[in-house]
């Protein structure tokens, strides 16, 4: 059993020290992913804290047999950020934004923020082909749905799904 496994077990047993250590390990990465989706630092800060509280409250639902702890908490964060962007209050606060907000969303596909790279995934993503890099950025770093990605890239949704599976498998092969 590794130190991380021990730490996660302690976290699941509501050990405050384990919570603090995991927070220190993952907060920058979680913040980066959330920020890439919501594009607002204050909202990212708030959501990041909400994510860790939700993970704390639902720690017993994590199972190492289903995947890594970081992946589990990253999915919680990504879902929370996407839910936030779809909320009525978020949409209302963004109605009168200047164009600077949108520039980065439309910008090139090699725009992975440095905070997103706190876990070192950028070096692997950049090794993928252009189609995979684009797809992964839209689906995982910008929070687009598969349908939104298909519409933005003007390709069939089936192609998005197939490429997603293929690209993630390539990423797994590189990382593992």
Helices and strands as residue ranges (DSSP letters): H 3-12, H 16-38, H 41-57, G 59-61, G 64-66, H 69-86, H 88-93, H 100-106, G 115-119, H 122-125, H 130-136, I 137-141, H 146-153, H 157-175
